[in-house]
Amino acid sequence: MYGLIGSFKANAGQGQQLADLLLRAAAALRANADCHLYVVSRAQDDPDLIWVTEAWTDSAAHQASLEDPEVRAQVAEGRALIAGMGQRFELDTLGGNGLPLS
Amino acid sequence: MYGLIGSFKANAGQGQQLADLLLRAAAALRANADCHLYVVSRAQDDPDLIWVTEAWTDSAAHQASLEDPEVRAQVAEGRALIAGMGQRFELDTLGGNGLPLS
């Protein structure tokens, strides 16, 4: 599987709004059989730093999802809340507990 | 939920061995109802850099798991494969797609 771990720094005080938007995106992705994981977290030491951990069948499936009109609208909405991109790690996700495929 | 994202740098050439050990740990954690996520990934640009994304009911449940004799044995086995600790992020995991609780 293609894995992504990334963080987004929201504008000051807008971390919860950004997290809510990403949780709505996660809910919409349940209909996408290629999205095996899309988990939203907040840094314990910074309420405006939001982390997303994703696992997809492959990077093509992830890329294709970004072309979806609903996803594009959410990305545009998210951009208005984001002060800057944090760290980003591209991974081969191997398995584990909690993944539907494993 | 209490979330953890962390990476471990294996000794040169031992990344797969470390990943296999962590996947066995993940399988054992399926019996732990407080462990909602334990996903093992490998950095695309470094086969010896292994990432683990975890979500637990709370930090006390995570801490308690580390006292389990089987887990302690796995940690000891893992230490022999690890050259150094990578980054580590403590999180409040809010939900998402793929989490049993969400």
Backbone of each chain as ProteinMPNN parsed JSONL, in Angstrom:
{"seq_chain_A": "MYGLIGSFKANAGQGQQLADLLLRAAAALRANADCHLYVVSRAQDDPDLIWVTEAWTDSAAHQASLEDPEVRAQVAEGRALIAGMGQRFELDTLGGNGLPLS", "coords_chain_A": {"N_chain_A": [[0.832, -1.203, 0.0], [0.316, 2.31, -0.562], [1.529, 4.777, 1.519], [0.988, 7.721, 3.456], [2.144, 10.179, 5.628], [1.409, 13.177, 7.018], [1.587, 16.651, 7.987], [-0.291, 19.591, 8.789], [-0.222, 23.01, 9.317], [-2.485, 24.936, 10.842], [-4.052, 28.185, 10.485], [-3.705, 30.48, 13.242], [-5.637, 29.393, 15.911], [-7.423, 28.056, 14.286], [-7.25, 25.337, 14.134], [-9.114, 23.382, 14.995], [-11.225, 23.77, 13.241], [-9.981, 23.055, 10.839], [-9.392, 20.374, 11.408], [-11.997, 19.373, 11.634], [-12.895, 19.687, 9.015], [-11.164, 17.895, 7.711], [-11.981, 15.535, 8.895], [-14.517, 15.319, 7.84], [-13.78, 14.942, 5.192], [-12.547, 12.463, 5.49], [-14.754, 10.872, 6.146], [-16.178, 10.974, 3.754], [-14.415, 9.568, 2.187], [-14.805, 6.964, 2.866], [-16.357, 5.717, 1.018], [-14.616, 5.118, -0.943], [-12.988, 2.476, -2.165], [-10.294, 2.127, -2.386], [-9.102, 3.579, -0.454], [-7.672, 2.902, 2.425], [-7.061, 3.819, 4.885], [-7.453, 6.761, 6.7], [-6.688, 8.876, 8.836], [-7.179, 11.288, 11.323], [-5.432, 13.486, 13.37], [-4.437, 15.536, 16.184], [-1.71, 17.513, 17.18], [-0.363, 17.011, 20.411], [0.978, 19.07, 21.635], [0.342, 21.321, 20.24], [-2.444, 22.792, 19.254], [-3.075, 23.695, 16.751], [-1.752, 22.228, 14.916], [-2.198, 19.77, 12.687], [-2.362, 16.36, 12.0], [-2.337, 13.906, 9.417], [-2.762, 10.553, 8.655], [-2.459, 8.342, 6.085], [-3.449, 5.494, 4.067], [-3.32, 3.906, 1.006], [-4.377, 1.898, -1.812], [-2.516, 2.129, -3.926], [-0.169, 4.602, -5.171], [-1.283, 5.745, -7.42], [-4.026, 5.484, -7.026], [-4.376, 7.209, -4.883], [-3.611, 9.608, -6.113], [-5.614, 9.775, -8.075], [-7.825, 10.215, -6.471], [-7.545, 12.841, -5.791], [-8.46, 14.172, -7.942], [-11.143, 14.124, -7.814], [-14.194, 15.9, -7.807], [-15.517, 16.627, -5.371], [-13.497, 16.246, -3.502], [-11.656, 18.108, -4.465], [-13.019, 20.471, -3.932], [-13.016, 20.362, -1.15], [-10.291, 20.525, -0.642], [-9.78, 23.104, -1.551], [-11.299, 24.549, 0.295], [-9.929, 23.853, 2.583], [-7.43, 25.014, 2.155], [-7.783, 27.68, 2.795], [-7.699, 27.651, 5.495], [-5.205, 26.938, 6.234], [-1.996, 27.704, 7.361], [0.504, 26.855, 6.696], [2.403, 24.144, 5.213], [3.32, 21.232, 6.985], [5.518, 18.653, 8.021], [6.093, 15.875, 5.762], [5.771, 12.573, 4.825], [6.471, 9.983, 2.633], [5.451, 6.69, 2.184], [5.827, 3.072, 2.144], [3.245, 1.222, 3.073], [2.948, -1.468, 5.179], [1.318, -3.132, 6.697], [-0.606, -4.186, 9.571], [-2.339, -3.662, 12.699], [-5.697, -2.825, 12.618], [-5.865, -2.025, 10.056], [-7.951, -2.567, 7.307], [-7.136, -4.328, 5.29], [-5.183, -5.957, 6.356]], "CA_chain_A": [[0.0, 0.0, 0.0], [0.981, 3.602, -0.534], [1.239, 5.454, 2.772], [1.365, 9.133, 3.608], [1.969, 10.832, 6.925], [1.687, 14.586, 6.776], [0.987, 17.597, 8.94], [-0.708, 20.896, 8.284], [-0.312, 24.018, 10.368], [-3.63, 25.821, 10.601], [-3.966, 29.552, 11.0], [-3.856, 30.498, 14.696], [-7.0, 29.217, 16.395], [-8.3, 27.388, 13.313], [-6.936, 23.909, 14.082], [-10.316, 22.551, 15.126], [-11.955, 23.894, 11.97], [-9.267, 22.244, 9.844], [-9.61, 18.961, 11.772], [-13.386, 19.024, 11.284], [-12.948, 19.553, 7.551], [-10.476, 16.651, 7.338], [-12.831, 14.414, 9.33], [-15.57, 15.184, 6.824], [-13.129, 14.326, 4.026], [-12.359, 11.039, 5.826], [-16.059, 10.209, 6.062], [-16.495, 10.828, 2.326], [-13.488, 8.583, 1.595], [-15.234, 5.586, 3.163], [-16.947, 5.155, -0.213], [-13.516, 4.823, -1.867], [-12.452, 1.169, -1.743], [-8.834, 2.178, -2.42], [-8.614, 4.321, 0.716], [-7.739, 1.944, 3.529], [-6.843, 4.518, 6.146], [-7.365, 8.232, 6.624], [-6.871, 9.151, 10.258], [-6.897, 12.69, 11.623], [-4.97, 13.698, 14.746], [-3.965, 16.891, 16.535], [-0.518, 17.45, 18.017], [-0.669, 17.295, 21.813], [1.603, 20.323, 22.083], [-0.024, 22.436, 19.356], [-3.797, 22.509, 18.762], [-3.218, 24.116, 15.356], [-0.963, 21.341, 14.047], [-3.067, 18.621, 12.421], [-1.672, 15.272, 11.294], [-3.16, 12.934, 8.709], [-2.085, 9.303, 8.267], [-3.25, 7.724, 5.02], [-2.955, 4.316, 3.336], [-4.063, 3.713, -0.243], [-3.964, 0.716, -2.575], [-1.255, 2.526, -4.541], [-0.106, 6.065, -5.284], [-2.197, 6.146, -8.492], [-5.366, 5.625, -6.427], [-4.348, 8.46, -4.118], [-3.587, 10.707, -7.079], [-6.937, 9.833, -8.705], [-8.782, 10.778, -5.508], [-7.37, 14.296, -5.77], [-9.175, 14.717, -9.106], [-12.577, 14.082, -7.516], [-14.691, 17.278, -7.593], [-15.794, 16.873, -3.952], [-12.194, 16.379, -2.834], [-11.07, 19.39, -4.882], [-13.714, 21.529, -3.194], [-12.541, 20.32, 0.236], [-8.911, 21.023, -0.63], [-9.864, 24.57, -1.675], [-11.794, 25.039, 1.584], [-8.854, 23.645, 3.551], [-6.32, 25.954, 1.917], [-8.075, 28.948, 3.463], [-7.461, 27.477, 6.935], [-3.842, 26.443, 6.434], [-0.934, 28.707, 7.334], [1.676, 26.28, 6.03], [2.523, 22.697, 5.244], [4.307, 20.716, 7.917], [6.333, 17.577, 7.475], [5.366, 14.949, 4.891], [6.557, 11.366, 4.622], [5.884, 9.012, 1.705], [5.763, 5.386, 2.77], [5.193, 1.815, 1.766], [2.565, 0.726, 4.272], [3.143, -2.918, 5.095], [0.221, -3.844, 7.35], [-0.738, -3.846, 10.976], [-3.624, -3.824, 13.396], [-6.579, -1.71, 12.339], [-6.01, -1.865, 8.602], [-8.883, -3.569, 6.783], [-6.486, -5.32, 4.415], [-4.126, -6.756, 6.997]], "C_chain_A": [[0.863, 1.247, 0.0], [0.564, 4.337, 0.741], [1.715, 6.897, 2.757], [1.152, 9.536, 5.058], [2.321, 12.291, 6.694], [1.032, 15.466, 7.812], [0.713, 18.927, 8.255], [-0.795, 21.844, 9.47], [-1.456, 24.97, 10.01], [-3.288, 27.25, 11.016], [-4.254, 29.525, 12.502], [-5.326, 30.387, 15.079], [-7.92, 28.471, 15.451], [-8.02, 25.876, 13.193], [-8.179, 23.028, 14.136], [-11.137, 22.573, 13.838], [-11.306, 23.024, 10.889], [-9.472, 20.754, 10.131], [-11.015, 18.521, 11.382], [-13.529, 18.816, 9.775], [-12.314, 18.227, 7.116], [-11.269, 15.427, 7.771], [-14.011, 14.226, 8.376], [-15.0, 14.544, 5.55], [-12.959, 12.82, 4.267], [-13.663, 10.277, 5.677], [-16.437, 9.978, 4.599], [-15.642, 9.731, 1.692], [-13.87, 7.148, 1.938], [-15.828, 4.909, 1.941], [-15.865, 4.76, -1.217], [-12.802, 3.552, -1.404], [-10.926, 1.146, -1.745], [-8.239, 2.947, -1.251], [-8.779, 3.445, 1.959], [-7.604, 2.622, 4.891], [-6.752, 6.013, 5.876], [-7.71, 8.73, 8.026], [-6.375, 10.561, 10.574], [-6.542, 12.831, 13.108], [-4.511, 15.138, 14.922], [-2.742, 16.732, 17.432], [-0.877, 17.804, 19.453], [-0.138, 18.654, 22.236], [1.256, 21.519, 21.197], [-1.393, 22.165, 18.731], [-4.013, 22.947, 17.308], [-2.376, 23.279, 14.396], [-1.719, 20.026, 13.898], [-2.314, 17.608, 11.562], [-2.694, 14.369, 10.603], [-2.284, 11.739, 8.341], [-2.983, 8.582, 7.276], [-2.61, 6.434, 4.535], [-3.912, 4.062, 2.177], [-3.553, 2.461, -0.943], [-2.629, 0.972, -3.266], [-1.289, 4.045, -4.745], [-1.027, 6.562, -6.395], [-3.607, 6.353, -7.936], [-5.448, 6.9, -5.603], [-4.425, 9.653, -5.057], [-4.968, 10.885, -7.71], [-7.95, 10.488, -7.771], [-8.721, 12.303, -5.519], [-8.066, 14.974, -6.95], [-10.684, 14.779, -8.869], [-13.094, 15.493, -7.195], [-14.964, 17.595, -6.114], [-14.481, 17.078, -3.188], [-11.557, 17.724, -3.195], [-11.716, 20.554, -4.144], [-13.231, 21.568, -1.741], [-11.119, 20.853, 0.343], [-8.924, 22.556, -0.692], [-10.315, 25.19, -0.352], [-10.682, 24.954, 2.642], [-7.742, 24.671, 3.4], [-6.523, 27.259, 2.669], [-7.779, 28.882, 4.958], [-5.994, 27.201, 7.258], [-2.83, 27.574, 6.312], [0.287, 28.171, 6.609], [1.684, 24.776, 6.132], [3.591, 22.316, 6.253], [5.149, 19.642, 7.257], [5.472, 16.624, 6.654], [6.283, 13.77, 4.594], [5.807, 10.426, 3.699], [6.39, 7.626, 2.074], [5.222, 4.236, 1.942], [4.566, 1.269, 3.046], [2.442, -0.79, 4.161], [2.0, -3.715, 5.715], [0.099, -3.394, 8.778], [-2.119, -4.114, 11.503], [-4.477, -2.596, 13.135], [-6.76, -1.464, 10.857], [-6.938, -2.944, 8.069], [-8.204, -4.681, 5.989], [-5.579, -6.291, 5.139], [-4.71, -7.895, 7.815]], "O_chain_A": [[1.99, 1.244, 0.495], [-0.628, 4.497, 1.004], [2.714, 7.237, 2.123], [0.103, 9.264, 5.641], [3.415, 12.601, 6.223], [0.046, 15.081, 8.441], [1.378, 19.321, 7.297], [-1.377, 21.511, 10.503], [-1.399, 25.701, 9.021], [-2.362, 27.486, 11.792], [-4.968, 28.644, 12.98], [-6.157, 31.179, 14.635], [-9.09, 28.265, 15.774], [-8.496, 25.223, 12.264], [-8.28, 22.042, 13.405], [-11.67, 21.553, 13.402], [-11.995, 22.347, 10.126], [-9.698, 19.966, 9.213], [-11.202, 17.423, 10.858], [-14.199, 17.887, 9.325], [-12.854, 17.523, 6.262], [-11.238, 14.396, 7.099], [-14.448, 13.1, 8.136], [-15.652, 13.716, 4.915], [-13.193, 12.008, 3.372], [-13.683, 9.167, 5.145], [-16.952, 8.917, 4.244], [-16.087, 9.045, 0.772], [-13.318, 6.21, 1.363], [-15.812, 3.683, 1.831], [-16.165, 4.135, -2.233], [-12.105, 3.55, -0.389], [-10.324, 0.24, -1.168], [-7.022, 2.97, -1.071], [-9.884, 3.273, 2.472], [-7.988, 2.061, 5.917], [-6.071, 6.462, 4.954], [-8.873, 8.972, 8.349], [-5.294, 10.966, 10.147], [-7.266, 12.353, 13.981], [-4.238, 15.853, 13.957], [-2.743, 15.905, 18.343], [-1.599, 18.77, 19.699], [-0.725, 19.318, 23.09], [1.807, 22.605, 21.375], [-1.492, 21.39, 17.78], [-5.029, 22.602, 16.703], [-2.296, 23.583, 13.206], [-1.862, 19.266, 14.855], [-1.715, 17.951, 10.544], [-3.771, 14.106, 11.136], [-1.198, 11.901, 7.783], [-4.127, 8.252, 7.586], [-1.389, 6.283, 4.578], [-5.131, 4.012, 2.343], [-2.432, 2.017, -0.698], [-1.72, 0.144, -3.204], [-2.315, 4.687, -4.518], [-1.509, 7.693, -6.324], [-4.301, 7.29, -8.331], [-6.466, 7.592, -5.619], [-5.197, 10.586, -4.837], [-5.441, 12.011, -7.864], [-8.827, 11.226, -8.218], [-9.726, 12.973, -5.284], [-8.241, 16.192, -6.961], [-11.413, 15.411, -9.634], [-12.488, 16.202, -6.392], [-14.676, 18.7, -5.655], [-14.371, 17.965, -2.342], [-10.987, 18.396, -2.335], [-11.039, 21.513, -3.774], [-13.055, 22.64, -1.164], [-10.779, 21.548, 1.301], [-8.173, 23.221, 0.023], [-9.789, 26.218, 0.074], [-10.519, 25.848, 3.473], [-7.18, 25.141, 4.389], [-5.561, 27.875, 3.126], [-7.626, 29.912, 5.615], [-5.593, 27.229, 8.421], [-2.798, 28.302, 5.319], [1.024, 28.93, 5.98], [1.057, 24.196, 7.019], [4.625, 22.975, 6.369], [5.454, 19.723, 6.067], [4.255, 16.573, 6.834], [7.424, 13.946, 4.167], [4.644, 10.105, 3.943], [7.588, 7.41, 2.252], [4.292, 4.396, 1.151], [5.271, 0.899, 3.985], [1.908, -1.32, 3.187], [1.74, -4.847, 5.307], [0.63, -2.352, 9.162], [-2.958, -4.716, 10.834], [-4.054, -1.468, 13.39], [-7.695, -0.778, 10.443], [-6.733, -4.124, 8.352], [-8.644, -5.831, 6.013], [-5.239, -7.343, 4.597], [-3.965, -8.666, 8.42]]}, "seq_chain_B": "MYGLIGSFKANAGQGQQLADLLLRAAAALRANADCHLYVVSRAQDDPDLIWVTEAWTDSAAHQASLEDPEVRAQVAEGRALIAGMGQRFELDTLGGNGLPLS", "coords_chain_B": {"N_chain_B": [[-8.767, 9.669, 21.582], [-5.483, 8.42, 22.243], [-2.721, 9.161, 20.316], [0.14, 8.09, 18.463], [2.871, 8.785, 16.429], [5.713, 7.489, 15.118], [9.197, 6.976, 14.274], [11.721, 4.558, 13.514], [15.087, 3.937, 13.1], [16.578, 1.366, 11.536], [19.432, -0.842, 11.948], [21.851, -0.886, 9.29], [20.51, -2.454, 6.498], [18.769, -3.981, 7.989], [16.132, -3.25, 8.061], [13.87, -4.633, 7.029], [13.727, -6.833, 8.704], [13.198, -5.569, 11.144], [10.721, -4.427, 10.497], [9.208, -6.75, 10.13], [9.215, -7.773, 12.721], [7.761, -5.765, 14.035], [5.335, -6.027, 12.733], [4.555, -8.498, 13.659], [4.219, -7.802, 16.325], [2.055, -6.06, 16.002], [0.095, -7.855, 15.187], [-0.208, -9.353, 17.518], [-1.294, -7.403, 19.108], [-3.886, -7.223, 18.313], [-5.509, -8.531, 20.045], [-5.828, -6.782, 22.062], [-8.134, -4.685, 23.245], [-7.938, -1.985, 23.591], [-6.179, -1.04, 21.769], [-6.405, 0.583, 18.923], [-5.274, 1.08, 16.546], [-2.395, 0.142, 14.822], [-0.075, 0.533, 12.798], [2.286, -0.372, 10.377], [4.894, 0.956, 8.488], [7.224, 1.611, 5.797], [9.764, 3.897, 5.003], [9.698, 5.435, 1.813], [12.034, 6.371, 0.713], [14.038, 5.23, 2.16], [14.87, 2.162, 3.068], [15.514, 1.257, 5.571], [14.267, 2.803, 7.417], [11.666, 2.787, 9.537], [8.268, 3.325, 10.101], [5.754, 3.762, 12.577], [2.353, 4.018, 13.213], [0.143, 4.686, 15.71], [-2.925, 4.233, 17.572], [-4.586, 4.576, 20.586], [-6.896, 3.861, 23.271], [-6.388, 5.557, 25.467], [-3.536, 7.296, 26.929], [-2.755, 5.889, 29.145], [-3.559, 3.272, 28.619], [-1.856, 2.655, 26.535], [0.597, 2.842, 27.878], [0.258, 0.788, 29.738], [0.305, -1.407, 28.049], [2.963, -1.663, 27.485], [3.978, -2.912, 29.633], [3.376, -5.532, 29.386], [4.49, -8.884, 29.311], [5.028, -10.218, 26.841], [5.175, -8.11, 25.051], [7.327, -6.734, 26.155], [9.376, -8.544, 25.647], [9.404, -8.415, 22.876], [10.145, -5.764, 22.497], [12.722, -5.842, 23.511], [13.901, -7.548, 21.663], [13.614, -5.993, 19.406], [15.257, -3.804, 19.988], [17.812, -4.682, 19.442], [17.929, -4.495, 16.744], [17.787, -1.882, 16.094], [19.241, 1.143, 15.124], [18.898, 3.742, 15.869], [16.584, 6.106, 17.34], [14.0, 7.687, 15.531], [11.972, 10.402, 14.499], [9.271, 11.469, 16.691], [5.927, 11.798, 17.492], [3.446, 12.941, 19.611], [-0.02, 12.614, 19.892], [-3.464, 13.732, 19.814], [-5.761, 11.629, 18.709], [-8.363, 11.976, 16.496], [-10.262, 10.781, 14.86], [-11.561, 9.222, 11.862], [-11.263, 7.533, 8.666], [-11.147, 4.091, 8.643], [-10.522, 3.655, 11.237], [-11.59, 1.627, 13.859], [-13.244, 2.724, 15.837], [-14.37, 5.004, 14.804]], "CA_chain_B": [[-7.774, 8.595, 21.575], [-4.075, 8.801, 22.303], [-2.059, 8.771, 19.079], [1.593, 8.163, 18.389], [3.533, 8.517, 15.159], [7.141, 7.459, 15.424], [10.034, 6.225, 13.343], [12.889, 3.856, 14.039], [16.106, 3.672, 12.072], [17.193, 0.06, 11.765], [20.804, -1.026, 11.484], [21.896, -0.989, 7.825], [20.08, -3.736, 5.936], [17.881, -4.734, 8.903], [14.803, -2.643, 8.077], [12.813, -5.632, 6.822], [13.647, -7.627, 9.947], [12.508, -4.739, 12.138], [9.314, -4.315, 10.084], [8.567, -8.047, 10.399], [9.009, -7.846, 14.175], [6.672, -4.846, 14.398], [4.08, -6.597, 12.212], [4.178, -9.546, 14.623], [3.697, -7.07, 17.494], [0.728, -5.566, 15.627], [-0.829, -8.993, 15.189], [-0.474, -9.692, 18.922], [-2.094, -6.32, 19.7], [-5.313, -7.346, 17.946], [-6.222, -9.034, 21.224], [-5.933, -5.682, 23.021], [-9.28, -3.871, 22.804], [-7.584, -0.568, 23.695], [-5.294, -0.688, 20.656], [-7.31, 0.762, 17.778], [-4.494, 1.195, 15.316], [-0.94, -0.073, 14.949], [0.216, 0.347, 11.373], [3.731, -0.381, 10.137], [5.242, 1.412, 7.139], [8.659, 1.805, 5.527], [9.978, 5.111, 4.208], [9.977, 5.118, 0.41], [13.406, 6.745, 0.34], [15.019, 4.607, 3.061], [14.301, 0.874, 3.487], [15.835, 0.982, 6.97], [13.521, 3.729, 8.287], [10.359, 2.163, 9.721], [7.316, 4.193, 10.788], [4.605, 3.133, 13.224], [1.265, 4.921, 13.576], [-0.666, 3.999, 16.715], [-4.002, 4.929, 18.283], [-4.979, 3.843, 21.789], [-7.999, 4.487, 24.006], [-5.757, 6.685, 26.163], [-2.102, 7.042, 27.087], [-2.589, 4.867, 30.185], [-3.672, 1.956, 27.967], [-0.592, 2.438, 25.816], [1.627, 2.593, 28.889], [0.018, -0.55, 30.311], [0.695, -2.438, 27.071], [4.42, -1.808, 27.519], [4.314, -3.776, 30.785], [3.051, -6.909, 29.024], [5.737, -9.643, 29.13], [5.284, -10.507, 25.426], [5.599, -6.847, 24.441], [8.685, -6.443, 26.643], [10.301, -9.418, 24.92], [9.524, -7.888, 21.513], [10.925, -4.522, 22.567], [14.133, -6.227, 23.689], [14.346, -8.089, 20.369], [13.685, -4.862, 18.483], [16.393, -2.924, 20.32], [19.025, -5.202, 18.802], [17.869, -4.178, 15.306], [17.593, -0.437, 15.938], [20.443, 1.976, 15.238], [18.553, 4.988, 16.56], [15.195, 6.528, 17.282], [13.741, 8.794, 14.63], [11.05, 11.403, 15.04], [8.174, 10.915, 17.481], [4.896, 12.812, 17.682], [2.33, 12.531, 20.472], [-1.194, 13.211, 19.275], [-4.846, 13.365, 20.12], [-6.337, 11.11, 17.467], [-9.745, 12.463, 16.537], [-11.149, 9.88, 14.131], [-11.202, 9.068, 10.466], [-11.658, 6.355, 7.921], [-10.255, 2.973, 8.918], [-10.45, 3.431, 12.682], [-12.781, 0.906, 14.312], [-14.118, 3.518, 16.713], [-14.899, 6.235, 14.204]], "C_chain_B": [[-6.372, 9.178, 21.664], [-3.393, 8.285, 21.036], [-0.563, 8.939, 19.161], [2.008, 7.924, 16.946], [5.023, 8.556, 15.453], [7.912, 6.667, 14.397], [11.255, 5.658, 14.06], [13.845, 3.625, 12.877], [16.768, 2.344, 12.421], [18.676, 0.114, 11.417], [20.784, -1.249, 9.97], [21.501, -2.392, 7.374], [19.113, -4.509, 6.811], [16.472, -4.144, 8.985], [13.683, -3.674, 7.933], [12.618, -6.489, 8.075], [12.892, -6.859, 11.025], [11.021, -4.62, 11.786], [8.571, -5.62, 10.397], [8.268, -8.198, 11.894], [7.83, -6.97, 14.594], [5.328, -5.356, 13.872], [3.614, -7.748, 13.111], [3.608, -8.906, 15.884], [2.28, -6.586, 17.224], [-0.294, -6.693, 15.687], [-1.194, -9.368, 16.626], [-1.395, -8.649, 19.559], [-3.56, -6.374, 19.288], [-6.156, -7.836, 19.119], [-6.454, -7.933, 22.263], [-7.011, -4.702, 22.546], [-8.984, -2.372, 22.879], [-6.655, -0.103, 22.576], [-6.126, -0.629, 19.38], [-6.564, 0.805, 16.46], [-3.023, 0.961, 15.646], [-0.464, -0.465, 13.556], [1.711, 0.548, 11.137], [4.005, -0.015, 8.677], [6.758, 1.569, 7.038], [8.8, 3.057, 4.672], [10.311, 4.742, 2.774], [11.435, 5.386, 0.06], [14.461, 6.126, 1.258], [14.441, 3.308, 3.624], [14.611, 0.521, 4.944], [15.153, 1.948, 7.929], [12.065, 3.257, 8.358], [9.486, 3.083, 10.577], [6.189, 3.375, 11.406], [3.604, 4.224, 13.586], [0.332, 4.166, 14.513], [-1.823, 4.867, 17.184], [-4.504, 4.012, 19.393], [-6.132, 4.577, 22.469], [-7.509, 5.719, 24.77], [-4.296, 6.321, 26.417], [-1.852, 5.995, 28.169], [-2.665, 3.465, 29.576], [-2.401, 1.637, 27.181], [0.508, 2.076, 26.792], [1.491, 1.176, 29.457], [0.489, -1.64, 29.348], [2.196, -2.699, 27.137], [4.885, -2.677, 28.693], [4.06, -5.241, 30.483], [4.341, -7.691, 28.728], [6.061, -9.921, 27.66], [5.798, -9.245, 24.719], [7.031, -6.518, 24.874], [9.721, -7.287, 25.919], [10.502, -8.9, 23.494], [10.342, -6.607, 21.485], [12.413, -4.851, 22.684], [14.71, -6.748, 22.377], [14.538, -6.951, 19.365], [14.895, -3.992, 18.729], [17.663, -3.362, 19.602], [19.082, -4.844, 17.317], [17.912, -2.68, 15.04], [18.901, 0.319, 16.148], [20.134, 3.256, 16.005], [17.079, 5.308, 16.42], [15.08, 7.686, 16.3], [12.836, 9.813, 15.283], [9.906, 10.718, 15.778], [7.188, 12.034, 17.783], [3.777, 12.241, 18.535], [1.095, 13.331, 20.076], [-2.47, 12.899, 20.043], [-5.458, 12.911, 18.804], [-7.844, 11.302, 17.517], [-10.723, 11.541, 15.834], [-10.673, 9.724, 12.715], [-11.723, 7.797, 9.859], [-10.652, 5.241, 8.193], [-10.117, 2.698, 10.408], [-11.722, 2.73, 13.144], [-13.773, 1.769, 15.085], [-14.84, 4.642, 15.998], [-16.089, 5.961, 13.306]], "O_chain_B": [[-6.119, 10.294, 21.211], [-3.482, 7.098, 20.723], [-0.061, 9.827, 19.849], [1.551, 6.972, 16.313], [5.533, 9.546, 15.978], [7.36, 5.794, 13.727], [11.739, 6.198, 15.054], [13.444, 3.17, 11.806], [17.427, 2.209, 13.452], [19.122, 0.999, 10.687], [19.797, -1.751, 9.432], [22.08, -3.386, 7.811], [18.671, -5.591, 6.424], [15.704, -4.499, 9.879], [12.67, -3.6, 8.628], [11.494, -6.821, 8.45], [12.053, -7.42, 11.731], [10.164, -4.7, 12.666], [7.436, -5.591, 10.873], [7.207, -8.687, 12.28], [7.002, -7.381, 15.408], [4.294, -5.136, 14.503], [2.413, -7.944, 13.297], [2.632, -9.399, 16.45], [1.407, -6.681, 18.086], [-1.409, -6.51, 16.176], [-2.353, -9.666, 16.917], [-2.184, -8.974, 20.447], [-4.388, -5.654, 19.846], [-7.36, -7.588, 19.179], [-7.192, -8.131, 23.229], [-6.818, -3.982, 21.567], [-9.709, -1.573, 22.288], [-6.376, 1.09, 22.45], [-6.505, -1.661, 18.827], [-7.144, 0.596, 15.394], [-2.486, 1.504, 16.612], [-0.455, -1.641, 13.191], [2.315, 1.501, 11.628], [3.428, -0.594, 7.756], [7.467, 1.648, 8.041], [8.04, 3.254, 3.725], [11.114, 3.841, 2.534], [12.007, 4.707, -0.793], [15.643, 6.455, 1.154], [13.622, 3.337, 4.542], [14.028, -0.416, 5.49], [15.427, 1.921, 9.129], [11.331, 3.318, 7.372], [9.907, 3.556, 11.633], [5.726, 2.402, 10.811], [3.966, 5.232, 14.194], [-0.208, 3.122, 14.148], [-1.72, 6.094, 17.195], [-4.804, 2.839, 19.171], [-6.318, 5.776, 22.264], [-8.131, 6.78, 24.727], [-3.868, 5.196, 26.159], [-0.846, 5.286, 28.12], [-1.917, 2.573, 29.977], [-1.934, 0.498, 27.165], [1.261, 1.128, 26.573], [2.48, 0.464, 29.631], [1.009, -2.67, 29.776], [2.651, -3.813, 26.878], [6.034, -3.117, 28.738], [4.485, -6.109, 31.246], [5.192, -7.213, 27.977], [7.225, -9.87, 27.264], [6.722, -9.3, 23.907], [7.846, -6.078, 24.063], [10.813, -6.811, 25.61], [11.612, -8.934, 22.963], [11.135, -6.385, 20.57], [13.252, -4.222, 22.04], [15.846, -6.44, 22.017], [15.489, -6.943, 18.584], [15.501, -3.491, 17.783], [18.484, -2.536, 19.205], [20.149, -4.884, 16.704], [18.057, -2.254, 13.895], [19.574, 0.177, 17.169], [20.994, 3.793, 16.704], [16.411, 4.84, 15.498], [15.95, 8.556, 16.242], [12.928, 10.056, 16.487], [9.603, 9.55, 15.535], [7.575, 13.095, 18.273], [3.223, 11.187, 18.223], [1.146, 14.554, 19.94], [-2.543, 11.939, 20.811], [-5.651, 13.714, 17.891], [-8.515, 10.856, 18.448], [-11.903, 11.52, 16.181], [-9.53, 10.047, 12.391], [-12.52, 7.077, 10.459], [-9.45, 5.422, 7.999], [-9.65, 1.629, 10.803], [-12.822, 3.196, 12.848], [-14.985, 1.572, 14.998], [-15.817, 5.181, 16.518], [-16.651, 6.889, 12.724]]}, "name": "protein", "num_of_chains": 2, "seq": "MYGLIGSFKANAGQGQQLADLLLRAAAALRANADCHLYVVSRAQDDPDLIWVTEAWTDSAAHQASLEDPEVRAQVAEGRALIAGMGQRFELDTLGGNGLPLSMYGLIGSFKANAGQGQQLADLLLRAAAALRANADCHLYVVSRAQDDPDLIWVTEAWTDSAAHQASLEDPEVRAQVAEGRALIAGMGQRFELDTLGGNGLPLS"}
